[in-house]
């Protein structure tokens, strides 16, 4: 599979990485996974540091790259809150 695009996504409660690939049959696969809580939430002065945990990720396949990206973002929001920021990463 050829890696096409990757994002770092920050939600209300977690950080995710979303990567979209193109398969040899010209379909697209989006894979996402994350960790919670976000780093900023972990560093409260004087408070206990919560343990980070993995958020169950997922995989979406479709013939449209746009549909893959939209569906992955919808699933990320269902898992851990509203998307606050999305940054495209270099591939």
N, CA, C and O of each residue as an XYZ file, in Angstrom:
364
protein
N       0.841     -1.180      0.000
C       0.000      0.000      0.000
C       0.886      1.243      0.000
O       1.956      1.267      0.607
N       0.420      2.250     -0.682
C       1.161      3.500     -0.783
C       0.563      4.523      0.180
O      -0.625      4.836      0.105
N       1.388      5.038      1.078
C       0.940      6.049      2.039
C       0.738      7.374      1.301
O       1.651      7.874      0.644
N      -0.478      7.940      1.418
C      -0.784      9.170      0.707
C      -0.777     10.402      1.598
O      -0.230     11.440      1.225
N      -1.382     10.289      2.774
C      -1.542     11.448      3.637
C      -1.652     10.987      5.083
O      -2.147      9.894      5.360
N      -1.191     11.816      5.992
C      -1.288     11.495      7.419
C      -1.629     12.772      8.182
O      -1.211     13.870      7.814
N      -2.396     12.599      9.248
C      -2.795     13.722     10.094
C      -2.551     13.385     11.556
O      -2.667     12.230     11.966
N      -2.215     14.398     12.334
C      -2.277     14.297     13.782
C      -3.551     15.042     14.166
O      -3.729     16.208     13.814
N      -4.426     14.365     14.884
C      -5.733     14.923     15.211
C      -5.880     15.010     16.722
O      -5.660     14.033     17.438
N      -6.251     16.186     17.193
C      -6.497     16.400     18.619
C      -8.003     16.513     18.832
O      -8.668     17.337     18.203
N      -8.531     15.685     19.719
C      -9.938     15.764     20.087
C     -10.038     16.341     21.496
O      -9.034     16.692     22.117
N     -11.255     16.427     21.974
C     -11.489     16.927     23.321
C     -10.691     16.140     24.350
O     -10.180     16.716     25.310
N     -10.580     14.838     24.160
C      -9.989     13.974     25.176
C      -8.732     13.221     24.775
O      -8.107     12.601     25.635
N      -8.338     13.246     23.523
C      -7.240     12.381     23.089
C      -6.502     12.965     21.885
O      -6.900     13.980     21.313
N      -5.421     12.293     21.526
C      -4.680     12.593     20.291
C      -4.690     11.339     19.429
O      -4.490     10.227     19.918
N      -4.925     11.540     18.140
C      -4.988     10.435     17.187
C      -4.028     10.680     16.043
O      -3.636     11.812     15.760
N      -3.661      9.587     15.392
C      -2.983      9.682     14.107
C      -3.853      8.968     13.090
O      -4.279      7.832     13.302
N      -4.108      9.645     11.989
C      -4.897      9.105     10.881
C      -3.995      9.040      9.659
O      -3.399     10.043      9.265
N      -3.897      7.865      9.063
C      -3.085      7.681      7.863
C      -3.954      7.062      6.777
O      -4.698      6.113      7.021
N      -3.845      7.623      5.564
C      -4.624      7.113      4.431
C      -3.665      6.554      3.388
O      -2.693      7.194      2.987
N      -3.980      5.332      2.968
C      -3.168      4.605      1.990
C      -3.984      4.327      0.736
O      -5.214      4.284      0.773
N      -3.269      4.137     -0.387
C      -3.906      3.661     -1.613
C      -3.460      2.229     -1.844
O      -2.267      1.926     -1.841
N      -4.440      1.349     -2.046
C      -4.148     -0.059     -2.309
C      -3.912     -0.261     -3.808
O      -4.309      0.586     -4.608
N      -3.280     -1.356     -4.199
C      -3.025     -1.629     -5.619
C      -4.301     -1.678     -6.475
O      -4.243     -1.421     -7.677
N      -5.444     -2.005     -5.872
C      -6.691     -2.069     -6.642
C      -7.401     -0.708     -6.725
O      -8.581     -0.639     -7.068
N      -6.662      0.385     -6.405
C      -7.167      1.760     -6.466
C      -8.279      2.057     -5.464
O      -9.073      2.972     -5.688
N      -8.355      1.312     -4.372
C      -9.228      1.681     -3.273
C      -8.350      2.318     -2.188
O      -7.124      2.219     -2.226
N      -8.994      2.964     -1.238
C      -8.273      3.695     -0.207
C      -8.596      3.121      1.168
O      -9.714      2.674      1.425
N      -7.595      3.142      2.045
C      -7.750      2.638      3.405
C      -7.311      3.738      4.365
O      -6.220      4.293      4.232
N      -8.161      4.044      5.322
C      -7.802      4.974      6.380
C      -7.660      4.197      7.675
O      -8.559      3.443      8.050
N      -6.542      4.373      8.360
C      -6.307      3.713      9.643
C      -6.056      4.794     10.687
O      -5.318      5.750     10.448
N      -6.688      4.623     11.857
C      -6.516      5.613     12.919
C      -6.349      4.919     14.255
O      -6.894      3.841     14.493
N      -5.577      5.568     15.127
C      -5.397      5.088     16.497
C      -5.012      6.293     17.341
O      -4.560      7.314     16.823
N      -5.200      6.157     18.649
C      -4.909      7.296     19.508
C      -4.551      6.906     20.913
O      -4.576      5.732     21.282
N      -4.210      7.926     21.703
C      -3.943      7.753     23.124
C      -4.689      8.832     23.901
O      -4.927      9.935     23.407
N      -5.043      8.484     25.110
C      -5.730      9.417     25.991
C      -5.142      9.289     27.377
O      -4.686      8.192     27.698
N      -5.106     10.279     28.218
C      -5.500     11.662     27.931
C      -4.433     12.385     27.131
O      -3.314     11.899     26.967
N      -4.807     13.562     26.635
C      -3.853     14.372     25.885
C      -2.721     14.799     26.827
O      -2.903     14.859     28.042
N      -1.570     15.091     26.260
C      -0.400     15.468     27.055
C      -0.696     16.659     27.956
O      -0.296     16.657     29.120
N      -1.378     17.665     27.453
C      -1.674     18.857     28.249
C      -2.514     18.503     29.472
O      -2.341     19.100     30.535
N      -3.409     17.551     29.332
C      -4.241     17.152     30.450
C      -3.433     16.380     31.481
O      -3.793     16.360     32.658
N      -2.359     15.753     31.062
C      -1.541     14.952     31.968
C      -0.667     15.815     32.864
O      -0.272     15.366     33.940
N      -0.358     17.021     32.462
C       0.628     17.839     33.143
C       0.004     18.888     34.065
O       0.473     20.025     34.102
N      -1.018     18.537     34.789
C      -1.631     19.484     35.722
C      -0.695     19.705     36.908
O      -0.262     18.739     37.537
N      -0.379     20.958     37.222
C       0.517     21.241     38.336
C      -0.060     20.729     39.656
O      -1.215     20.998     39.985
N       0.745     19.999     40.394
C       0.344     19.534     41.711
C      -0.612     18.362     41.729
O      -0.905     17.828     42.799
N      -1.103     17.948     40.578
C      -2.049     16.842     40.526
C      -1.364     15.536     40.190
O      -0.204     15.513     39.780
N      -2.084     14.464     40.366
C      -1.558     13.165     39.974
C      -1.571     13.055     38.458
O      -2.450     13.601     37.792
N      -0.607     12.356     37.931
C      -0.551     12.158     36.484
C      -1.329     10.902     36.124
O      -0.964      9.809     36.558
N      -2.392     11.034     35.341
C      -3.127      9.839     34.933
C      -2.291      8.997     33.969
O      -1.435      9.525     33.258
N      -2.535      7.726     33.950
C      -1.833      6.841     33.032
C      -2.413      7.004     31.627
O      -3.628      7.101     31.453
N      -1.539      7.031     30.639
C      -2.008      7.096     29.259
C      -2.500      5.721     28.858
O      -1.968      4.703     29.303
N      -3.520      5.697     28.014
C      -3.994      4.417     27.504
C      -4.298      4.544     26.020
O      -4.641      5.621     25.532
N      -4.169      3.451     25.321
C      -4.473      3.434     23.895
C      -5.977      3.471     23.695
O      -6.740      2.857     24.440
N      -6.384      4.211     22.665
C      -7.785      4.250     22.267
C      -7.921      3.271     21.105
O      -7.132      3.311     20.161
N      -8.909      2.403     21.173
C      -9.112      1.456     20.078
C      -9.275      2.212     18.770
O     -10.158      3.058     18.632
N      -8.429      1.903     17.833
C      -8.478      2.547     16.534
C      -9.389      1.781     15.596
O     -10.199      0.955     16.017
N      -9.240      2.070     14.337
C     -10.065      1.393     13.355
C      -9.520      1.552     11.959
O      -8.476      2.167     11.743
N     -10.246      0.986     11.013
C      -9.847      0.981      9.609
C     -11.098      1.142      8.763
O     -12.101      0.467      8.993
N     -11.040      2.037      7.785
C     -12.143      2.286      6.858
C     -11.604      2.108      5.439
O     -10.523      2.603      5.121
N     -12.351      1.403      4.586
C     -11.968      1.196      3.190
C     -13.091      1.683      2.281
O     -14.268      1.440      2.549
N     -12.714      2.379      1.194
C     -13.701      2.879      0.237
C     -12.978      3.208     -1.057
O     -11.753      3.326     -1.078
N     -13.728      3.355     -2.126
C     -13.134      3.714     -3.416
C     -12.906      5.222     -3.535
O     -12.296      5.679     -4.502
N     -13.391      5.999     -2.559
C     -13.233      7.451     -2.562
C     -12.364      7.878     -1.382
O     -12.679      7.578     -0.230
N     -11.272      8.578     -1.673
C     -10.386      9.044     -0.603
C     -11.114     10.032      0.310
O     -10.890     10.041      1.520
N     -11.984     10.862     -0.269
C     -12.729     11.830      0.537
C     -13.663     11.130      1.519
O     -13.763     11.536      2.677
N     -14.342     10.087      1.066
C     -15.249      9.350      1.952
C     -14.490      8.641      3.060
O     -14.971      8.566      4.191
N     -13.317      8.125      2.750
C     -12.493      7.472      3.768
C     -12.115      8.478      4.855
O     -12.240      8.192      6.046
N     -11.656      9.647      4.439
C     -11.236     10.655      5.416
C     -12.412     11.121      6.278
O     -12.282     11.219      7.498
N     -13.543     11.405      5.661
C     -14.725     11.868      6.399
C     -15.186     10.808      7.398
O     -15.466     11.129      8.553
N     -15.268      9.562      6.969
C     -15.740      8.485      7.846
C     -14.766      8.247      9.010
O     -15.199      8.019     10.140
N     -13.470      8.299      8.743
C     -12.486      8.133      9.813
C     -12.635      9.244     10.846
O     -12.595      8.982     12.048
N     -12.805     10.476     10.389
C     -12.973     11.600     11.317
C     -14.253     11.446     12.138
O     -14.268     11.759     13.329
N     -15.319     10.969     11.512
C     -16.569     10.723     12.251
C     -16.356      9.673     13.340
O     -16.834      9.833     14.463
N     -15.643      8.606     13.010
C     -15.389      7.539     13.973
C     -14.495      8.028     15.119
O     -14.702      7.652     16.272
N     -13.512      8.856     14.802
C     -12.642      9.421     15.834
C     -13.462     10.262     16.809
O     -13.270     10.167     18.021
N     -14.369     11.078     16.293
C     -15.213     11.905     17.162
C     -16.123     11.043     18.038
O     -16.363     11.380     19.198
N     -16.627      9.944     17.499
C     -17.461      9.036     18.295
C     -16.656      8.428     19.450
O     -17.176      8.229     20.548
N     -15.387      8.141     19.182
C     -14.542      7.499     20.188
C     -14.167      8.434     21.340
O     -14.221      8.042     22.505
N     -13.789      9.669     21.010
C     -13.216     10.504     22.068
C     -13.455     11.992     21.946
O     -12.591     12.773     22.343
N     -14.578     12.417     21.421
C     -14.930     13.830     21.471
C     -14.668     14.599     20.193
O     -14.087     14.093     19.233
N     -15.115     15.826     20.221
C     -15.033     16.730     19.074
C     -13.591     16.946     18.634
O     -12.690     17.055     19.466
N     -13.380     17.007     17.332
C     -12.052     17.305     16.795
C     -11.797     18.803     16.961
O     -12.556     19.638     16.469
N     -10.715     19.120     17.664
C     -10.358     20.509     17.920
C      -9.316     21.026     16.939
O      -9.320     22.200     16.568
N      -8.416     20.124     16.520
C      -7.343     20.535     15.624
C      -6.886     19.343     14.805
O      -6.872     18.208     15.281
N      -6.513     19.621     13.562
C      -6.002     18.585     12.673
C      -4.806     19.156     11.922
O      -4.907     20.192     11.265
N      -3.672     18.469     12.026
C      -2.448     18.943     11.381
C      -1.966     17.893     10.401
O      -1.794     16.729     10.762
N      -1.746     18.305      9.158
C      -1.238     17.359      8.168
C       0.237     17.102      8.429
O       1.013     18.033      8.645
N       0.613     15.836      8.408
C       1.999     15.434      8.625
C       2.671     15.152      7.287
O       2.005     14.784      6.320
N       3.977     15.321      7.232
C       4.709     14.989      6.010
C       4.757     13.478      5.854
O       4.969     12.751      6.824
N       4.555     13.005      4.614
C       4.610     11.556      4.343
C       5.892     11.211      3.646
O       6.130     10.045      3.332
